Amino acid sequence: MDYQYKKTIADFDLEMLNREIEALCAENELLSAKLCTLQLIIEELATNIIKYGGKTGKDHSLEINIYTEKEKIVLIISDNTAAFNPLEAEDPDITQSSEERKIGGLGLFLVRKKVQSLTYENKNGLNIVKAVI
């Protein structure tokens, strides 16, 4: 693994994570070219996990792994919160104005547009999302 971040949801620190990813990207040209995309995807997925998955009251954790493979960036985010498949989330109606559109769904929509592939599996109580950028 080029990078691994693992914290409980209570200890998750997006600012620290972003600083670490920026430092990692400074050392890797491929990652550097996709820094904003990588940060957007991580923020959207992690925020959803924390906001919706962690409501069960358990001590949940979130793990982020980033590595490169054949000129592609692979991002794997896993958590032990409530099962949620982001691939099943309905796309927002982007033909409507922001005032007319229902709240929610735009972040996952952006994630799906920014990746080459996105997969999900729930294995041994873990949600595992793999994004190839």
N, CA, C and O atoms as CSV, one atom per row, in Angstrom:
chain,resi,resn,atom,element,x,y,z
A,1,MET,N,N,0.836,-1.189,0.000
A,1,MET,CA,C,0.000,0.000,0.000
A,1,MET,C,C,0.878,1.249,0.000
A,1,MET,O,O,1.868,1.329,0.727
A,2,ASP,N,N,0.505,2.202,-0.812
A,2,ASP,CA,C,1.191,3.486,-0.787
A,2,ASP,C,C,0.753,4.301,0.426
A,2,ASP,O,O,1.541,5.052,0.999
A,3,TYR,N,N,-0.530,4.142,0.816
A,3,TYR,CA,C,-1.044,4.953,1.905
A,3,TYR,C,C,-2.173,4.207,2.605
A,3,TYR,O,O,-2.996,3.557,1.961
A,4,GLN,N,N,-2.203,4.308,3.929
A,4,GLN,CA,C,-3.298,3.738,4.706
A,4,GLN,C,C,-3.646,4.686,5.839
A,4,GLN,O,O,-2.770,5.216,6.522
A,5,TYR,N,N,-4.936,4.887,6.022
A,5,TYR,CA,C,-5.459,5.726,7.102
A,5,TYR,C,C,-6.559,4.922,7.771
A,5,TYR,O,O,-7.504,4.500,7.104
A,6,LYS,N,N,-6.457,4.706,9.056
A,6,LYS,CA,C,-7.489,3.960,9.770
A,6,LYS,C,C,-7.764,4.646,11.093
A,6,LYS,O,O,-6.861,4.850,11.904
A,7,LYS,N,N,-9.019,4.997,11.298
A,7,LYS,CA,C,-9.439,5.678,12.522
A,7,LYS,C,C,-10.839,5.226,12.889
A,7,LYS,O,O,-11.576,4.704,12.051
A,8,THR,N,N,-11.199,5.429,14.141
A,8,THR,CA,C,-12.602,5.281,14.496
A,8,THR,C,C,-13.316,6.489,13.900
A,8,THR,O,O,-12.696,7.520,13.639
A,9,ILE,N,N,-14.592,6.358,13.691
A,9,ILE,CA,C,-15.348,7.484,13.132
A,9,ILE,C,C,-15.268,8.686,14.066
A,9,ILE,O,O,-15.210,9.827,13.607
A,10,ALA,N,N,-15.264,8.439,15.360
A,10,ALA,CA,C,-15.171,9.532,16.331
A,10,ALA,C,C,-13.845,10.295,16.204
A,10,ALA,O,O,-13.790,11.490,16.496
A,11,ASP,N,N,-12.782,9.613,15.774
A,11,ASP,CA,C,-11.459,10.236,15.663
A,11,ASP,C,C,-11.107,10.682,14.246
A,11,ASP,O,O,-10.006,11.178,14.008
A,12,PHE,N,N,-12.032,10.509,13.308
A,12,PHE,CA,C,-11.767,10.860,11.917
A,12,PHE,C,C,-11.504,12.362,11.809
A,12,PHE,O,O,-12.245,13.175,12.361
A,13,ASP,N,N,-10.441,12.716,11.091
A,13,ASP,CA,C,-10.032,14.112,10.951
A,13,ASP,C,C,-9.755,14.388,9.470
A,13,ASP,O,O,-8.680,14.066,8.964
A,14,LEU,N,N,-10.724,14.980,8.788
A,14,LEU,CA,C,-10.606,15.227,7.356
A,14,LEU,C,C,-9.457,16.169,7.034
A,14,LEU,O,O,-8.770,15.972,6.031
A,15,GLU,N,N,-9.229,17.181,7.853
A,15,GLU,CA,C,-8.128,18.116,7.599
A,15,GLU,C,C,-6.770,17.406,7.658
A,15,GLU,O,O,-5.919,17.614,6.793
A,16,MET,N,N,-6.575,16.578,8.670
A,16,MET,CA,C,-5.326,15.841,8.784
A,16,MET,C,C,-5.177,14.863,7.615
A,16,MET,O,O,-4.094,14.724,7.046
A,17,LEU,N,N,-6.260,14.198,7.270
A,17,LEU,CA,C,-6.241,13.269,6.138
A,17,LEU,C,C,-5.858,13.989,4.850
A,17,LEU,O,O,-5.044,13.485,4.076
A,18,ASN,N,N,-6.436,15.156,4.616
A,18,ASN,CA,C,-6.105,15.927,3.416
A,18,ASN,C,C,-4.636,16.346,3.392
A,18,ASN,O,O,-4.005,16.307,2.336
A,19,ARG,N,N,-4.086,16.743,4.534
A,19,ARG,CA,C,-2.662,17.098,4.600
A,19,ARG,C,C,-1.787,15.890,4.264
A,19,ARG,O,O,-0.803,16.008,3.534
A,20,GLU,N,N,-2.151,14.742,4.799
A,20,GLU,CA,C,-1.378,13.529,4.516
A,20,GLU,C,C,-1.461,13.149,3.039
A,20,GLU,O,O,-0.463,12.740,2.445
A,21,ILE,N,N,-2.636,13.281,2.450
A,21,ILE,CA,C,-2.808,12.962,1.024
A,21,ILE,C,C,-2.034,13.959,0.166
A,21,ILE,O,O,-1.434,13.571,-0.836
A,22,GLU,N,N,-2.039,15.225,0.542
A,22,GLU,CA,C,-1.263,16.226,-0.200
A,22,GLU,C,C,0.227,15.896,-0.150
A,22,GLU,O,O,0.926,16.035,-1.154
A,23,ALA,N,N,0.716,15.461,1.005
A,23,ALA,CA,C,2.129,15.080,1.129
A,23,ALA,C,C,2.429,13.847,0.277
A,23,ALA,O,O,3.469,13.777,-0.378
A,24,LEU,N,N,1.527,12.890,0.289
A,24,LEU,CA,C,1.690,11.699,-0.540
A,24,LEU,C,C,1.711,12.071,-2.019
A,24,LEU,O,O,2.530,11.556,-2.780
A,25,CYS,N,N,0.824,12.952,-2.419
A,25,CYS,CA,C,0.741,13.370,-3.818
A,25,CYS,C,C,1.978,14.150,-4.253
A,25,CYS,O,O,2.387,14.071,-5.411
A,26,ALA,N,N,2.567,14.893,-3.341
A,26,ALA,CA,C,3.780,15.647,-3.676
A,26,ALA,C,C,4.929,14.720,-4.043
A,26,ALA,O,O,5.855,15.121,-4.749
A,27,GLU,N,N,4.871,13.491,-3.569
A,27,GLU,CA,C,5.925,12.514,-3.834
A,27,GLU,C,C,5.622,11.620,-5.040
A,27,GLU,O,O,6.468,10.819,-5.437
A,28,ASN,N,N,4.429,11.747,-5.626
A,28,ASN,CA,C,4.016,10.840,-6.690
A,28,ASN,C,C,3.319,11.643,-7.781
A,28,ASN,O,O,2.261,12.226,-7.544
A,29,GLU,N,N,3.899,11.678,-8.961
A,29,GLU,CA,C,3.374,12.488,-10.070
A,29,GLU,C,C,1.957,12.085,-10.471
A,29,GLU,O,O,1.116,12.949,-10.720
A,30,LEU,N,N,1.687,10.782,-10.535
A,30,LEU,CA,C,0.354,10.313,-10.918
A,30,LEU,C,C,-0.693,10.768,-9.906
A,30,LEU,O,O,-1.759,11.257,-10.281
A,31,LEU,N,N,-0.386,10.605,-8.639
A,31,LEU,CA,C,-1.308,11.047,-7.594
A,31,LEU,C,C,-1.475,12.560,-7.615
A,31,LEU,O,O,-2.583,13.068,-7.444
A,32,SER,N,N,-0.386,13.273,-7.822
A,32,SER,CA,C,-0.414,14.728,-7.832
A,32,SER,C,C,-1.379,15.268,-8.886
A,32,SER,O,O,-2.087,16.244,-8.640
A,33,ALA,N,N,-1.408,14.636,-10.056
A,33,ALA,CA,C,-2.277,15.071,-11.146
A,33,ALA,C,C,-3.758,14.877,-10.813
A,33,ALA,O,O,-4.620,15.507,-11.426
A,34,LYS,N,N,-4.051,14.016,-9.853
A,34,LYS,CA,C,-5.448,13.701,-9.497
A,34,LYS,C,C,-5.789,14.087,-8.062
A,34,LYS,O,O,-6.758,13.579,-7.498
A,35,LEU,N,N,-5.008,14.975,-7.472
A,35,LEU,CA,C,-5.200,15.340,-6.067
A,35,LEU,C,C,-6.622,15.805,-5.775
A,35,LEU,O,O,-7.254,15.292,-4.851
A,36,CYS,N,N,-7.135,16.754,-6.532
A,36,CYS,CA,C,-8.472,17.297,-6.259
A,36,CYS,C,C,-9.544,16.223,-6.394
A,36,CYS,O,O,-10.460,16.147,-5.576
A,37,THR,N,N,-9.427,15.397,-7.424
A,37,THR,CA,C,-10.391,14.317,-7.618
A,37,THR,C,C,-10.338,13.335,-6.460
A,37,THR,O,O,-11.375,12.919,-5.944
A,38,LEU,N,N,-9.149,12.971,-6.058
A,38,LEU,CA,C,-8.965,12.045,-4.949
A,38,LEU,C,C,-9.566,12.599,-3.660
A,38,LEU,O,O,-10.268,11.886,-2.943
A,39,GLN,N,N,-9.296,13.851,-3.372
A,39,GLN,CA,C,-9.843,14.470,-2.162
A,39,GLN,C,C,-11.365,14.582,-2.220
A,39,GLN,O,O,-12.035,14.366,-1.211
A,40,LEU,N,N,-11.916,14.914,-3.377
A,40,LEU,CA,C,-13.370,15.006,-3.527
A,40,LEU,C,C,-14.028,13.665,-3.248
A,40,LEU,O,O,-15.002,13.588,-2.499
A,41,ILE,N,N,-13.497,12.611,-3.849
A,41,ILE,CA,C,-14.078,11.283,-3.681
A,41,ILE,C,C,-14.003,10.835,-2.224
A,41,ILE,O,O,-14.984,10.337,-1.671
A,42,ILE,N,N,-12.850,11.011,-1.613
A,42,ILE,CA,C,-12.693,10.621,-0.207
A,42,ILE,C,C,-13.646,11.413,0.679
A,42,ILE,O,O,-14.316,10.840,1.538
A,43,GLU,N,N,-13.710,12.720,0.478
A,43,GLU,CA,C,-14.585,13.541,1.313
A,43,GLU,C,C,-16.042,13.122,1.178
A,43,GLU,O,O,-16.744,12.992,2.181
A,44,GLU,N,N,-16.498,12.911,-0.036
A,44,GLU,CA,C,-17.900,12.544,-0.246
A,44,GLU,C,C,-18.221,11.187,0.368
A,44,GLU,O,O,-19.227,11.044,1.062
A,45,LEU,N,N,-17.379,10.193,0.120
A,45,LEU,CA,C,-17.649,8.858,0.652
A,45,LEU,C,C,-17.509,8.815,2.172
A,45,LEU,O,O,-18.352,8.233,2.855
A,46,ALA,N,N,-16.464,9.421,2.698
A,46,ALA,CA,C,-16.261,9.414,4.150
A,46,ALA,C,C,-17.365,10.181,4.875
A,46,ALA,O,O,-17.834,9.755,5.930
A,47,THR,N,N,-17.773,11.305,4.309
A,47,THR,CA,C,-18.847,12.089,4.921
A,47,THR,C,C,-20.137,11.291,4.987
A,47,THR,O,O,-20.834,11.323,6.001
A,48,ASN,N,N,-20.462,10.577,3.923
A,48,ASN,CA,C,-21.666,9.746,3.930
A,48,ASN,C,C,-21.569,8.637,4.971
A,48,ASN,O,O,-22.543,8.348,5.666
A,49,ILE,N,N,-20.406,8.021,5.079
A,49,ILE,CA,C,-20.220,6.956,6.070
A,49,ILE,C,C,-20.441,7.514,7.474
A,49,ILE,O,O,-21.154,6.916,8.281
A,50,ILE,N,N,-19.838,8.641,7.756
A,50,ILE,CA,C,-19.931,9.240,9.090
A,50,ILE,C,C,-21.347,9.730,9.377
A,50,ILE,O,O,-21.875,9.514,10.468
A,51,LYS,N,N,-21.951,10.379,8.410
A,51,LYS,CA,C,-23.275,10.978,8.611
A,51,LYS,C,C,-24.383,9.936,8.714
A,51,LYS,O,O,-25.279,10.068,9.548
A,52,TYR,N,N,-24.330,8.905,7.878
A,52,TYR,CA,C,-25.430,7.957,7.816
A,52,TYR,C,C,-25.112,6.592,8.417
A,52,TYR,O,O,-25.969,5.981,9.054
A,53,GLY,N,N,-23.913,6.120,8.223
A,53,GLY,CA,C,-23.584,4.775,8.671
A,53,GLY,C,C,-23.285,4.651,10.140
A,53,GLY,O,O,-23.515,3.597,10.733
A,54,GLY,N,N,-22.775,5.708,10.741
A,54,GLY,CA,C,-22.336,5.647,12.124
A,54,GLY,C,C,-23.409,5.924,13.150
A,54,GLY,O,O,-23.088,6.133,14.320
A,55,LYS,N,N,-24.670,5.934,12.759
A,55,LYS,CA,C,-25.745,6.284,13.685
A,55,LYS,C,C,-26.183,5.148,14.598
A,55,LYS,O,O,-27.060,5.342,15.440
A,56,THR,N,N,-25.597,3.977,14.451
A,56,THR,CA,C,-26.055,2.842,15.248
A,56,THR,C,C,-25.495,2.849,16.666
A,56,THR,O,O,-25.909,2.034,17.489
A,57,GLY,N,N,-24.567,3.748,16.967
A,57,GLY,CA,C,-24.042,3.878,18.313
A,57,GLY,C,C,-22.860,2.980,18.621
A,57,GLY,O,O,-22.308,3.059,19.718
A,58,LYS,N,N,-22.458,2.141,17.702
A,58,LYS,CA,C,-21.297,1.274,17.920
A,58,LYS,C,C,-20.014,2.066,17.688
A,58,LYS,O,O,-20.037,3.178,17.160
A,59,ASP,N,N,-18.907,1.474,18.091
A,59,ASP,CA,C,-17.604,2.088,17.847
A,59,ASP,C,C,-17.143,1.693,16.450
A,59,ASP,O,O,-16.436,0.701,16.276
A,60,HIS,N,N,-17.541,2.463,15.476
A,60,HIS,CA,C,-17.261,2.147,14.076
A,60,HIS,C,C,-15.912,2.699,13.645
A,60,HIS,O,O,-15.414,3.682,14.193
A,61,SER,N,N,-15.331,2.036,12.643
A,61,SER,CA,C,-14.060,2.497,12.106
A,61,SER,C,C,-14.165,2.697,10.603
A,61,SER,O,O,-15.063,2.181,9.936
A,62,LEU,N,N,-13.221,3.457,10.106
A,62,LEU,CA,C,-13.150,3.814,8.694
A,62,LEU,C,C,-11.695,3.634,8.277
A,62,LEU,O,O,-10.784,4.123,8.945
A,63,GLU,N,N,-11.481,2.924,7.161
A,63,GLU,CA,C,-10.131,2.698,6.665
A,63,GLU,C,C,-10.056,3.131,5.211
A,63,GLU,O,O,-10.931,2.814,4.405
A,64,ILE,N,N,-8.995,3.860,4.892
A,64,ILE,CA,C,-8.768,4.346,3.533
A,64,ILE,C,C,-7.407,3.855,3.073
A,64,ILE,O,O,-6.399,4.060,3.748
A,65,ASN,N,N,-7.389,3.205,1.914
A,65,ASN,CA,C,-6.140,2.733,1.320
A,65,ASN,C,C,-6.037,3.313,-0.080
A,65,ASN,O,O,-7.007,3.321,-0.838
A,66,ILE,N,N,-4.855,3.795,-0.411
A,66,ILE,CA,C,-4.595,4.363,-1.737
A,66,ILE,C,C,-3.322,3.732,-2.269
A,66,ILE,O,O,-2.309,3.679,-1.572
A,67,TYR,N,N,-3.373,3.260,-3.491
A,67,TYR,CA,C,-2.167,2.768,-4.144
A,67,TYR,C,C,-2.293,2.970,-5.645
A,67,TYR,O,O,-3.385,3.212,-6.161
A,68,THR,N,N,-1.187,2.871,-6.330
A,68,THR,CA,C,-1.192,3.004,-7.787
A,68,THR,C,C,-0.996,1.630,-8.401
A,68,THR,O,O,-0.317,0.759,-7.858
A,69,GLU,N,N,-1.627,1.478,-9.562
A,69,GLU,CA,C,-1.566,0.198,-10.270
A,69,GLU,C,C,-1.688,0.482,-11.762
A,69,GLU,O,O,-2.738,0.926,-12.227
A,70,LYS,N,N,-0.633,0.231,-12.502
A,70,LYS,CA,C,-0.640,0.425,-13.958
A,70,LYS,C,C,-1.176,1.809,-14.360
A,70,LYS,O,O,-2.130,1.914,-15.132
A,71,GLU,N,N,-0.564,2.840,-13.839
A,71,GLU,CA,C,-0.911,4.227,-14.173
A,71,GLU,C,C,-2.326,4.626,-13.761
A,71,GLU,O,O,-2.892,5.578,-14.299
A,72,LYS,N,N,-2.886,3.900,-12.811
A,72,LYS,CA,C,-4.190,4.236,-12.262
A,72,LYS,C,C,-4.070,4.338,-10.754
A,72,LYS,O,O,-3.196,3.727,-10.140
A,73,ILE,N,N,-4.956,5.116,-10.175
A,73,ILE,CA,C,-5.014,5.235,-8.721
A,73,ILE,C,C,-6.155,4.361,-8.239
A,73,ILE,O,O,-7.265,4.421,-8.769
A,74,VAL,N,N,-5.878,3.551,-7.234
A,74,VAL,CA,C,-6.907,2.701,-6.646
A,74,VAL,C,C,-7.152,3.200,-5.225
A,74,VAL,O,O,-6.228,3.322,-4.421
A,75,LEU,N,N,-8.403,3.480,-4.944
A,75,LEU,CA,C,-8.828,3.961,-3.632
A,75,LEU,C,C,-9.806,2.938,-3.071
A,75,LEU,O,O,-10.806,2.602,-3.706
A,76,ILE,N,N,-9.506,2.453,-1.884
A,76,ILE,CA,C,-10.413,1.512,-1.226
A,76,ILE,C,C,-10.795,2.111,0.120
A,76,ILE,O,O,-9.938,2.420,0.948
A,77,ILE,N,N,-12.088,2.267,0.318
A,77,ILE,CA,C,-12.606,2.771,1.590
A,77,ILE,C,C,-13.472,1.673,2.189
A,77,ILE,O,O,-14.415,1.195,1.558
A,78,SER,N,N,-13.144,1.281,3.406
A,78,SER,CA,C,-13.942,0.261,4.077
A,78,SER,C,C,-14.357,0.768,5.453
A,78,SER,O,O,-13.657,1.547,6.100
A,79,ASP,N,N,-15.508,0.298,5.863
A,79,ASP,CA,C,-16.035,0.694,7.172
A,79,ASP,C,C,-16.917,-0.426,7.699
A,79,ASP,O,O,-17.364,-1.288,6.942
A,80,ASN,N,N,-17.160,-0.404,8.994
A,80,ASN,CA,C,-18.001,-1.419,9.624
A,80,ASN,C,C,-19.309,-0.819,10.135
A,80,ASN,O,O,-19.816,-1.214,11.185
A,81,THR,N,N,-19.842,0.132,9.386
A,81,THR,CA,C,-21.118,0.745,9.736
A,81,THR,C,C,-22.246,-0.033,9.047
A,81,THR,O,O,-22.016,-1.101,8.478
A,82,ALA,N,N,-23.446,0.505,9.105
A,82,ALA,CA,C,-24.590,-0.124,8.458
A,82,ALA,C,C,-24.321,-0.312,6.965
A,82,ALA,O,O,-23.714,0.548,6.326
A,83,ALA,N,N,-24.772,-1.428,6.417
A,83,ALA,CA,C,-24.561,-1.721,5.000
A,83,ALA,C,C,-25.199,-0.635,4.128
A,83,ALA,O,O,-26.353,-0.253,4.319
A,84,PHE,N,N,-24.414,-0.158,3.176
A,84,PHE,CA,C,-24.911,0.838,2.224
A,84,PHE,C,C,-24.128,0.703,0.930
A,84,PHE,O,O,-22.900,0.795,0.916
A,85,ASN,N,N,-24.853,0.484,-0.152
A,85,ASN,CA,C,-24.242,0.362,-1.468
A,85,ASN,C,C,-24.417,1.679,-2.209
A,85,ASN,O,O,-25.530,1.998,-2.630
A,86,PRO,N,N,-23.345,2.457,-2.382
A,86,PRO,CA,C,-23.479,3.754,-3.061
A,86,PRO,C,C,-23.846,3.621,-4.535
A,86,PRO,O,O,-24.284,4.588,-5.158
A,87,LEU,N,N,-23.669,2.431,-5.090
A,87,LEU,CA,C,-24.030,2.221,-6.493
A,87,LEU,C,C,-25.547,2.173,-6.680
A,87,LEU,O,O,-26.048,2.364,-7.788
A,88,GLU,N,N,-26.266,1.920,-5.602
A,88,GLU,CA,C,-27.722,1.848,-5.677
A,88,GLU,C,C,-28.400,3.184,-5.398
A,88,GLU,O,O,-29.617,3.307,-5.532
A,89,ALA,N,N,-27.621,4.172,-5.015
A,89,ALA,CA,C,-28.190,5.498,-4.725
A,89,ALA,C,C,-28.714,6.109,-6.024
A,89,ALA,O,O,-28.068,6.036,-7.069
A,90,GLU,N,N,-29.871,6.698,-5.936
A,90,GLU,CA,C,-30.498,7.320,-7.096
A,90,GLU,C,C,-29.768,8.604,-7.477
A,90,GLU,O,O,-29.399,9.398,-6.611
A,91,ASP,N,N,-29.563,8.802,-8.774
A,91,ASP,CA,C,-28.953,10.044,-9.250
A,91,ASP,C,C,-29.922,11.202,-9.039
A,91,ASP,O,O,-31.130,11.040,-9.210
A,92,PRO,N,N,-29.398,12.369,-8.670
A,92,PRO,CA,C,-30.277,13.541,-8.547
A,92,PRO,C,C,-30.714,14.010,-9.930
A,92,PRO,O,O,-30.044,13.743,-10.927
A,93,ASP,N,N,-31.822,14.696,-9.978
A,93,ASP,CA,C,-32.304,15.259,-11.243
A,93,ASP,C,C,-31.569,16.575,-11.475
A,93,ASP,O,O,-31.982,17.625,-10.984
A,94,ILE,N,N,-30.481,16.504,-12.227
A,94,ILE,CA,C,-29.658,17.695,-12.443
A,94,ILE,C,C,-30.259,18.645,-13.473
A,94,ILE,O,O,-29.695,19.705,-13.745
A,95,THR,N,N,-31.390,18.273,-14.041
A,95,THR,CA,C,-32.071,19.200,-14.956
A,95,THR,C,C,-32.855,20.250,-14.168
A,95,THR,O,O,-33.227,21.291,-14.710
A,96,GLN,N,N,-33.101,19.974,-12.899
A,96,GLN,CA,C,-33.807,20.939,-12.050
A,96,GLN,C,C,-32.819,21.941,-11.468
A,96,GLN,O,O,-31.627,21.664,-11.339
A,97,SER,N,N,-33.341,23.101,-11.124
A,97,SER,CA,C,-32.494,24.099,-10.465
A,97,SER,C,C,-32.179,23.612,-9.054
A,97,SER,O,O,-32.842,22.711,-8.539
A,98,SER,N,N,-31.175,24.205,-8.438
A,98,SER,CA,C,-30.797,23.792,-7.084
A,98,SER,C,C,-31.928,24.036,-6.085
A,98,SER,O,O,-32.035,23.329,-5.084
A,99,GLU,N,N,-32.761,25.023,-6.350
A,99,GLU,CA,C,-33.892,25.295,-5.474
A,99,GLU,C,C,-34.975,24.226,-5.601
A,99,GLU,O,O,-35.650,23.912,-4.621
A,100,GLU,N,N,-35.146,23.666,-6.793
A,100,GLU,CA,C,-36.193,22.665,-7.039
A,100,GLU,C,C,-35.753,21.251,-6.666
A,100,GLU,O,O,-36.578,20.420,-6.286
A,101,ARG,N,N,-34.460,20.982,-6.774
A,101,ARG,CA,C,-33.936,19.636,-6.599
A,101,ARG,C,C,-33.990,19.205,-5.138
A,101,ARG,O,O,-33.764,20.009,-4.233
A,102,LYS,N,N,-34.290,17.935,-4.921
A,102,LYS,CA,C,-34.263,17.374,-3.568
A,102,LYS,C,C,-32.831,17.417,-3.039
A,102,LYS,O,O,-31.872,17.291,-3.801
A,103,ILE,N,N,-32.701,17.595,-1.746
A,103,ILE,CA,C,-31.389,17.610,-1.111
A,103,ILE,C,C,-30.838,16.188,-1.084
A,103,ILE,O,O,-31.560,15.229,-0.813
A,104,GLY,N,N,-29.543,16.074,-1.371
A,104,GLY,CA,C,-28.873,14.779,-1.285
A,104,GLY,C,C,-28.622,14.146,-2.639
A,104,GLY,O,O,-29.309,14.424,-3.622
A,105,GLY,N,N,-27.622,13.292,-2.656
A,105,GLY,CA,C,-27.321,12.508,-3.842
A,105,GLY,C,C,-26.318,13.120,-4.799
A,105,GLY,O,O,-25.755,12.409,-5.632
A,106,LEU,N,N,-26.078,14.418,-4.702
A,106,LEU,CA,C,-25.182,15.076,-5.646
A,106,LEU,C,C,-23.729,14.636,-5.443
A,106,LEU,O,O,-22.990,14.487,-6.416
A,107,GLY,N,N,-23.316,14.427,-4.196
A,107,GLY,CA,C,-21.950,13.994,-3.919
A,107,GLY,C,C,-21.641,12.640,-4.531
A,107,GLY,O,O,-20.604,12.470,-5.174
A,108,LEU,N,N,-22.532,11.675,-4.337
A,108,LEU,CA,C,-22.317,10.348,-4.926
A,108,LEU,C,C,-22.385,10.410,-6.447
A,108,LEU,O,O,-21.673,9.677,-7.133
A,109,PHE,N,N,-23.234,11.278,-6.970
A,109,PHE,CA,C,-23.318,11.485,-8.422
A,109,PHE,C,C,-21.958,11.964,-8.953
A,109,PHE,O,O,-21.470,11.457,-9.963
A,110,LEU,N,N,-21.353,12.936,-8.271
A,110,LEU,CA,C,-20.039,13.441,-8.674
A,110,LEU,C,C,-18.970,12.361,-8.579
A,110,LEU,O,O,-18.113,12.250,-9.455
A,111,VAL,N,N,-19.020,11.576,-7.524
A,111,VAL,CA,C,-18.055,10.486,-7.365
A,111,VAL,C,C,-18.148,9.540,-8.552
A,111,VAL,O,O,-17.128,9.183,-9.142
A,112,ARG,N,N,-19.362,9.130,-8.909
A,112,ARG,CA,C,-19.533,8.192,-10.023
A,112,ARG,C,C,-19.049,8.781,-11.342
A,112,ARG,O,O,-18.585,8.044,-12.212
A,113,LYS,N,N,-19.149,10.098,-11.504
A,113,LYS,CA,C,-18.696,10.751,-12.739
A,113,LYS,C,C,-17.174,10.898,-12.795
A,113,LYS,O,O,-16.607,10.982,-13.885
A,114,LYS,N,N,-16.508,10.930,-11.649
A,114,LYS,CA,C,-15.071,11.198,-11.592
A,114,LYS,C,C,-14.196,9.948,-11.660
A,114,LYS,O,O,-12.980,10.065,-11.807
A,115,VAL,N,N,-14.787,8.752,-11.555
A,115,VAL,CA,C,-13.995,7.527,-11.510
A,115,VAL,C,C,-14.106,6.737,-12.810
A,115,VAL,O,O,-15.075,6.874,-13.557
A,116,GLN,N,N,-13.096,5.909,-13.064
A,116,GLN,CA,C,-13.162,4.986,-14.204
A,116,GLN,C,C,-14.056,3.803,-13.859
A,116,GLN,O,O,-14.790,3.298,-14.709
A,117,SER,N,N,-13.988,3.363,-12.594
A,117,SER,CA,C,-14.871,2.295,-12.133
A,117,SER,C,C,-15.099,2.449,-10.636
A,117,SER,O,O,-14.269,2.996,-9.909
A,118,LEU,N,N,-16.247,1.951,-10.201
A,118,LEU,CA,C,-16.622,2.009,-8.794
A,118,LEU,C,C,-17.324,0.700,-8.468
A,118,LEU,O,O,-18.299,0.330,-9.121
A,119,THR,N,N,-16.822,0.001,-7.451
A,119,THR,CA,C,-17.449,-1.256,-7.042
A,119,THR,C,C,-17.745,-1.214,-5.551
A,119,THR,O,O,-17.152,-0.445,-4.795
A,120,TYR,N,N,-18.680,-2.065,-5.157
A,120,TYR,CA,C,-19.069,-2.166,-3.748
A,120,TYR,C,C,-19.275,-3.628,-3.405
A,120,TYR,O,O,-19.808,-4.403,-4.199
A,121,GLU,N,N,-18.841,-3.989,-2.210
A,121,GLU,CA,C,-19.202,-5.284,-1.654
A,121,GLU,C,C,-19.317,-5.159,-0.141
A,121,GLU,O,O,-18.652,-4.331,0.482
A,122,ASN,N,N,-20.165,-5.987,0.431
A,122,ASN,CA,C,-20.266,-6.072,1.881
A,122,ASN,C,C,-19.761,-7.463,2.236
A,122,ASN,O,O,-20.378,-8.473,1.899
A,123,LYS,N,N,-18.624,-7.491,2.925
A,123,LYS,CA,C,-17.960,-8.755,3.214
A,123,LYS,C,C,-17.557,-8.793,4.682
A,123,LYS,O,O,-16.869,-7.894,5.167
A,124,ASN,N,N,-17.979,-9.815,5.372
A,124,ASN,CA,C,-17.649,-9.996,6.795
A,124,ASN,C,C,-18.002,-8.761,7.621
A,124,ASN,O,O,-17.244,-8.370,8.509
A,125,GLY,N,N,-19.141,-8.153,7.335
A,125,GLY,CA,C,-19.585,-6.985,8.082
A,125,GLY,C,C,-18.931,-5.680,7.684
A,125,GLY,O,O,-19.118,-4.665,8.355
A,126,LEU,N,N,-18.172,-5.689,6.610
A,126,LEU,CA,C,-17.509,-4.470,6.140
A,126,LEU,C,C,-18.123,-4.002,4.825
A,126,LEU,O,O,-18.364,-4.803,3.922
A,127,ASN,N,N,-18.371,-2.704,4.727
A,127,ASN,CA,C,-18.674,-2.074,3.452
A,127,ASN,C,C,-17.339,-1.790,2.801
A,127,ASN,O,O,-16.465,-1.183,3.420
A,128,ILE,N,N,-17.167,-2.221,1.558
A,128,ILE,CA,C,-15.902,-2.004,0.863
A,128,ILE,C,C,-16.209,-1.357,-0.488
A,128,ILE,O,O,-16.832,-1.961,-1.361
A,129,VAL,N,N,-15.756,-0.115,-0.633
A,129,VAL,CA,C,-15.942,0.617,-1.897
A,129,VAL,C,C,-14.567,0.759,-2.529
A,129,VAL,O,O,-13.613,1.208,-1.894
A,130,LYS,N,N,-14.488,0.367,-3.794
A,130,LYS,CA,C,-13.225,0.469,-4.535
A,130,LYS,C,C,-13.460,1.389,-5.723
A,130,LYS,O,O,-14.339,1.148,-6.551
A,131,ALA,N,N,-12.669,2.434,-5.792
A,131,ALA,CA,C,-12.740,3.388,-6.888
A,131,ALA,C,C,-11.423,3.362,-7.638
A,131,ALA,O,O,-10.351,3.411,-7.036
A,132,VAL,N,N,-11.513,3.283,-8.956
A,132,VAL,CA,C,-10.323,3.362,-9.798
A,132,VAL,C,C,-10.388,4.692,-10.528
A,132,VAL,O,O,-11.367,5.004,-11.204
A,133,ILE,N,N,-9.316,5.471,-10.375
A,133,ILE,CA,C,-9.274,6.829,-10.926
A,133,ILE,C,C,-8.221,6.869,-12.008
A,133,ILE,O,O,-8.004,7.915,-12.620
